[in-house]
Amino acid sequence: MSGKVSGCRLFGIAALFGVACGGNPQSPGLSGGPQPPSANPDAGPPTSVGSDAGTSSATAGACGLPSAPADLCAALPTGKVSPCSQDSSGQPSQTGYLEIDSSGSPPMYVCATSWTPGPSGGYIFGQPGTFMSQAQSCCGGTASATAAPTAPQPSIGSLGTLHIPSHIKPQETEQPGSGPILQNPFAVMVTDTTSGAAASAAMSKWISWAGDNTPHQGSDGAGAYYFPSGLLINYVILETSGGFPVIVIGPEVSMAADGSTPIGHPTLGVCPAGGGAPLAVTAGEVQGTTLNNHSGRYDYGPSATAQTLDTAAMLFNCMGIQITATKYYAPTSSSAGT
């Protein structure tokens, strides 16, 4: 990603561990280098998406957060992409829309303003902050603007505002430019220290697979996914309407051995049936014990600040995933990448 300014921030013990988490202080390291996170040998297998780990009471009191909702899939929105039309060969039209579905609420839509074929293309959302109440608003109909989705600020502090990915690639939906956003086959949902330990164990495993040129099955036992030598570990932070933040972590795997079809940030949802992450507050990468906001999909807009990244790091630590430093990238008006 070009044109961004980055910096590395080291946390003080009082600011990060003693005050925000109210838990056992631990000394932050002096380097945010890409070392594998330490795994808890007693953590068991990685928590799969859709498990009931989020119902654990371990979260109560951590960072002042309540217990997670029992059914996070019902508490968080899902997304699907539709073209306004298709030609005789099945090629999507230049215009289309992202549909955002939330339980108990009517769907809302964000218009796609261009389509480009190929693994790095897809639908671009030229006005990602403009939401519509009718799909036809994006396909030549009368514009029917509606309010942008909001969620209350968590007790830990601001993590940013809910916003959509700036673009969605062809391989990230059920069909190119059409269907639900796919689910990252290795995604781990983190809502407490138990699932945080599972995520740390999973990240160590993914790092051990990096560059092995061997296809690996997803957590559901299906598929064949490749882990490149320069493996990126992505995260998003989602937020329920009640203000509960949910971390989802997954590797940047490809469905092709040459790495040409990477699965990016929008696929880090919580529903096994798919639907991805149409709305997130913060996203980036985990590099050893350093957290950044280098997304390419969600790292735009005024809420992408160094302070929200620091708050995200606090959340990771309170969930048992050790973060000792942050690397902040200033937001840009347009992004490209994972």
C-alpha positions as CSV (number, residue, x, y, z in Angstrom):
1,M,0.0,0.0,0.0
2,S,1.5,3.3,-1.1
3,G,1.3,6.8,0.2
4,K,1.0,6.0,3.9
5,V,3.0,7.2,6.9
6,S,3.6,4.8,9.6
7,G,5.0,4.9,13.1
8,C,5.7,2.5,15.9
9,R,4.2,3.1,19.4
10,L,5.3,1.3,22.6
11,F,2.9,1.0,25.4
12,G,3.5,1.8,29.0
13,I,2.4,-0.7,31.6
14,A,0.1,1.6,33.4
15,A,-1.7,2.9,30.4
16,L,-2.2,-0.4,28.7
17,F,-2.4,-3.1,31.3
18,G,-2.9,-1.6,34.8
19,V,-5.6,0.9,34.1
20,A,-7.5,-0.3,31.1
21,C,-7.7,-3.9,31.8
22,G,-7.6,-3.9,35.6
23,G,-5.8,-7.2,35.5
24,N,-2.4,-8.7,36.0
25,P,0.2,-6.3,34.7
26,Q,2.7,-7.7,32.3
27,S,5.8,-6.1,30.9
28,P,5.6,-5.0,27.3
29,G,8.5,-6.1,25.1
30,L,10.9,-3.8,23.5
31,S,10.4,-4.9,20.0
32,G,7.3,-5.4,17.8
33,G,9.1,-7.7,15.4
34,P,7.3,-10.5,13.6
35,Q,7.8,-13.2,16.1
36,P,5.2,-15.9,16.6
37,P,2.8,-15.2,19.5
38,S,3.3,-17.6,22.4
39,A,0.7,-20.4,22.5
40,N,-1.1,-21.7,25.5
41,P,-0.5,-25.5,25.4
42,D,-3.7,-26.0,27.4
43,A,-5.9,-23.9,25.2
44,G,-7.1,-26.8,23.1
45,P,-7.9,-26.6,19.4
46,P,-8.7,-23.3,17.8
47,T,-12.2,-22.0,18.4
48,S,-14.1,-22.4,15.1
49,V,-16.6,-19.8,13.9
50,G,-20.0,-20.4,15.2
51,S,-18.9,-22.1,18.4
52,D,-20.4,-21.2,21.8
53,A,-17.1,-19.8,23.2
54,G,-18.7,-16.3,23.3
55,T,-21.1,-17.3,26.0
56,S,-18.2,-17.8,28.5
57,S,-18.4,-15.5,31.6
58,A,-14.6,-15.0,31.4
59,T,-15.2,-11.7,29.6
60,A,-17.3,-10.3,32.4
61,G,-15.2,-7.5,34.0
62,A,-12.4,-7.7,31.4
63,C,-11.9,-4.1,30.2
64,G,-15.3,-3.4,31.9
65,L,-17.1,-5.5,29.2
66,P,-20.2,-7.6,29.9
67,S,-20.5,-11.2,28.7
68,A,-20.9,-11.6,24.9
69,P,-24.3,-12.2,23.4
70,A,-25.2,-15.9,23.3
71,D,-25.8,-15.8,19.5
72,L,-23.2,-13.4,17.9
73,C,-24.3,-14.4,14.4
74,A,-27.7,-13.0,15.2
75,A,-26.2,-9.9,16.9
76,L,-23.9,-8.9,14.1
77,P,-24.8,-7.9,10.5
78,T,-24.0,-10.0,7.4
79,G,-23.5,-8.8,3.9
80,K,-24.0,-9.9,0.3
81,V,-23.2,-8.3,-3.0
82,S,-25.5,-8.0,-6.1
83,P,-24.9,-6.5,-9.5
84,C,-27.6,-4.3,-11.0
85,S,-27.5,-6.6,-14.0
86,Q,-25.3,-9.2,-15.8
87,D,-24.5,-9.7,-19.4
88,S,-24.9,-12.9,-21.4
89,S,-21.6,-14.2,-20.3
90,G,-22.4,-13.6,-16.6
91,Q,-20.1,-10.5,-16.3
92,P,-21.5,-8.2,-13.6
93,S,-22.6,-4.7,-14.5
94,Q,-20.5,-1.7,-13.5
95,T,-23.0,-0.8,-10.9
96,G,-24.3,-2.9,-8.0
97,Y,-24.6,-2.8,-4.3
98,L,-23.6,-4.2,-0.9
99,E,-26.6,-5.4,1.1
100,I,-26.2,-5.2,4.9
101,D,-28.6,-7.4,6.8
102,S,-29.2,-7.2,10.6
103,S,-31.6,-9.2,12.7
104,G,-34.7,-7.2,13.5
105,S,-33.9,-4.4,11.1
106,P,-34.6,-3.7,7.4
107,P,-31.7,-4.2,5.1
108,M,-29.6,-1.2,4.0
109,Y,-27.5,-0.8,0.9
110,V,-24.3,0.9,-0.2
111,C,-23.9,1.5,-3.9
112,A,-21.0,0.0,-5.9
113,T,-19.8,2.5,-8.5
114,S,-17.5,0.4,-10.6
115,W,-16.5,-3.2,-11.4
116,T,-13.2,-4.6,-12.5
117,P,-12.6,-8.4,-13.2
118,G,-9.6,-10.2,-11.8
119,P,-8.4,-11.2,-8.4
120,S,-7.3,-7.6,-7.5
121,G,-10.5,-6.0,-8.9
122,G,-14.1,-6.4,-7.8
123,Y,-16.7,-3.8,-6.8
124,I,-15.5,-0.4,-5.6
125,F,-17.8,1.6,-3.3
126,G,-17.0,5.2,-4.3
127,Q,-19.2,6.7,-1.6
128,P,-18.9,4.2,1.3
129,G,-20.5,6.5,3.8
130,T,-23.8,6.9,1.9
131,F,-26.4,4.3,2.9
132,M,-29.7,3.6,1.1
133,S,-32.9,2.0,2.2
134,Q,-33.7,0.6,-1.3
135,A,-31.5,-1.5,-3.6
136,Q,-32.9,0.2,-6.6
137,S,-31.3,3.5,-5.4
138,C,-28.1,2.0,-6.7
139,C,-29.5,0.8,-10.0
140,G,-31.1,3.8,-11.6
141,G,-34.0,4.3,-9.1
142,T,-34.8,7.2,-6.9
143,A,-32.2,7.8,-4.2
144,S,-33.6,6.8,-0.8
145,A,-30.9,7.7,1.7
146,T,-31.0,6.4,5.2
147,A,-28.9,7.0,8.3
148,A,-25.6,5.3,8.7
149,P,-25.4,2.5,11.2
150,T,-24.1,3.3,14.7
151,A,-23.2,1.4,17.8
152,P,-22.5,2.8,21.3
153,Q,-18.9,3.3,22.4
154,P,-17.7,0.3,24.3
155,S,-16.6,0.9,27.9
156,I,-13.0,0.4,26.9
157,G,-13.0,3.4,24.7
158,S,-13.5,4.3,21.1
159,L,-12.6,1.7,18.5
160,G,-13.8,3.8,15.6
161,T,-17.1,4.1,13.8
162,L,-18.9,1.3,11.8
163,H,-18.0,1.4,8.2
164,I,-18.0,-0.9,5.1
165,P,-15.0,-2.2,3.2
166,S,-13.9,0.1,0.5
167,H,-14.0,-2.7,-2.1
168,I,-14.8,-6.4,-2.3
169,K,-12.9,-8.7,-4.6
170,P,-14.4,-11.3,-7.0
171,Q,-13.1,-14.3,-5.0
172,E,-14.6,-13.0,-1.7
173,T,-18.2,-13.6,-2.6
174,E,-20.1,-16.8,-3.5
175,Q,-19.9,-15.9,-7.2
176,P,-17.8,-13.1,-8.7
177,G,-19.6,-9.9,-7.9
178,S,-22.7,-11.8,-6.5
179,G,-23.8,-13.5,-3.4
180,P,-22.9,-13.5,0.3
181,I,-19.4,-12.5,1.4
182,L,-17.5,-15.8,2.0
183,Q,-16.3,-16.8,5.4
184,N,-12.5,-17.1,6.0
185,P,-12.1,-20.9,6.6
186,F,-9.7,-20.4,9.5
187,A,-11.4,-17.5,11.2
188,V,-11.2,-17.5,15.0
189,M,-13.8,-15.4,17.0
190,V,-12.4,-13.9,20.2
191,T,-14.8,-12.7,22.9
192,D,-12.9,-13.8,26.1
193,T,-9.6,-15.0,27.4
194,T,-10.4,-18.6,26.5
195,S,-11.0,-17.9,22.8
196,G,-8.0,-15.5,23.0
197,A,-5.8,-18.4,24.0
198,A,-7.2,-20.4,21.1
199,A,-6.5,-17.6,18.7
200,S,-2.8,-17.4,19.9
201,A,-2.5,-21.1,19.4
202,A,-4.0,-20.9,15.9
203,M,-1.7,-18.0,14.9
204,S,1.3,-20.1,15.9
205,K,0.1,-23.0,13.7
206,W,-0.6,-20.7,10.7
207,I,2.9,-19.3,11.0
208,S,4.4,-22.8,10.9
209,W,2.5,-23.5,7.7
210,A,3.7,-20.3,5.9
211,G,5.5,-21.1,2.7
212,D,5.2,-24.9,3.0
213,N,3.5,-25.1,-0.5
214,T,1.0,-27.6,1.0
215,P,-2.7,-27.1,0.7
216,H,-4.5,-27.1,4.1
217,Q,-8.1,-27.8,4.9
218,G,-10.2,-25.2,6.6
219,S,-11.5,-25.5,10.1
220,D,-14.5,-27.3,8.8
221,G,-12.3,-29.9,7.1
222,A,-13.1,-28.7,3.6
223,G,-11.2,-26.9,0.9
224,A,-7.5,-26.5,0.0
225,Y,-5.9,-23.3,1.0
226,Y,-2.3,-22.1,0.6
227,F,-0.2,-20.2,3.2
228,P,2.3,-17.9,1.4
229,S,5.8,-17.4,2.8
230,G,5.0,-13.8,3.6
231,L,1.9,-14.7,5.5
232,L,-0.3,-11.9,6.8
233,I,-2.5,-12.5,9.8
234,N,-5.6,-10.2,9.5
235,Y,-8.1,-9.1,12.2
236,V,-11.3,-7.1,12.3
237,I,-13.1,-5.7,15.3
238,L,-16.9,-6.0,14.9
239,E,-19.4,-4.4,17.2
240,T,-22.9,-5.4,18.3
241,S,-25.7,-2.9,18.5
242,G,-25.3,-3.2,22.3
243,G,-21.7,-2.1,22.1
244,F,-19.9,-5.4,22.6
245,P,-16.6,-5.6,20.5
246,V,-15.8,-8.9,18.9
247,I,-12.3,-9.6,17.5
248,V,-12.1,-12.0,14.5
249,I,-8.7,-13.2,13.4
250,G,-7.7,-15.1,10.3
251,P,-4.8,-15.8,7.9
252,E,-4.5,-14.2,4.4
253,V,-4.7,-17.6,2.6
254,S,-5.1,-18.1,-1.1
255,M,-7.2,-20.7,-3.0
256,A,-4.3,-21.0,-5.5
257,A,-0.8,-22.2,-4.9
258,D,0.6,-19.1,-6.6
259,G,-1.2,-16.8,-4.1
260,S,-3.2,-15.2,-6.8
261,T,-6.6,-15.4,-5.1
262,P,-6.1,-14.1,-1.5
263,I,-9.0,-14.0,0.9
264,G,-9.1,-10.6,2.6
265,H,-10.6,-8.7,5.5
266,P,-14.3,-8.7,4.4
267,T,-14.3,-12.5,4.9
268,L,-13.7,-12.2,8.7
269,G,-17.2,-12.6,9.8
270,V,-18.8,-14.8,12.6
271,C,-21.5,-16.7,10.7
272,P,-20.6,-20.2,9.4
273,A,-23.1,-19.7,6.6
274,G,-21.2,-16.7,5.4
275,G,-22.0,-13.0,5.1
276,G,-18.6,-11.8,6.2
277,A,-17.9,-8.5,7.8
278,P,-19.9,-5.8,6.0
279,L,-19.4,-3.4,8.9
280,A,-16.3,-3.1,11.1
281,V,-14.9,-0.5,13.5
282,T,-11.2,-1.3,13.2
283,A,-9.1,-3.7,11.2
284,G,-5.5,-4.5,10.4
285,E,-2.8,-7.0,10.9
286,V,-1.2,-8.9,13.8
287,Q,2.6,-9.1,13.4
288,G,4.0,-11.0,16.3
289,T,3.1,-8.8,19.3
290,T,2.6,-5.7,17.2
291,L,-0.8,-4.6,16.1
292,N,-1.4,-2.3,13.1
293,N,-4.3,-0.8,11.2
294,H,-2.9,-1.7,7.8
295,S,-6.1,-3.0,6.2
296,G,-6.7,-1.7,2.7
297,R,-10.4,-2.1,3.2
298,Y,-11.3,-0.5,6.5
299,D,-8.3,1.8,7.3
300,Y,-9.9,5.0,5.8
301,G,-11.9,7.8,7.3
302,P,-11.5,10.2,10.3
303,S,-12.1,7.5,12.9
304,A,-8.9,5.6,11.9
305,T,-6.7,7.2,14.5
306,A,-3.7,6.2,16.6
307,Q,-5.9,6.3,19.6
308,T,-8.4,3.8,18.2
309,L,-5.5,1.5,17.4
310,D,-4.3,1.8,21.0
311,T,-7.7,1.0,22.2
312,A,-7.8,-2.1,19.9
313,A,-4.5,-3.2,21.5
314,M,-6.0,-2.9,24.9
315,L,-8.8,-5.1,23.9
316,F,-6.5,-7.7,22.5
317,N,-4.5,-7.8,25.8
318,C,-7.7,-8.0,27.9
319,M,-8.7,-11.0,25.8
320,G,-5.3,-12.7,26.5
321,I,-3.6,-12.0,23.2
322,Q,-0.3,-10.2,24.0
323,I,0.3,-7.0,22.2
324,T,3.2,-4.8,23.2
325,A,3.3,-2.2,20.4
326,T,1.2,-0.6,17.7
327,K,2.2,0.6,14.2
328,Y,-0.2,3.2,12.9
329,Y,-0.8,4.0,9.3
330,A,-2.4,7.4,8.5
331,P,-5.7,6.9,6.6
332,T,-6.0,7.6,2.9
333,S,-9.0,8.6,0.8
334,S,-8.6,5.4,-1.2
335,S,-7.0,2.1,-0.4
336,A,-5.9,-1.1,-2.1
337,G,-4.8,-4.4,-0.7
338,T,-6.1,-6.9,1.7
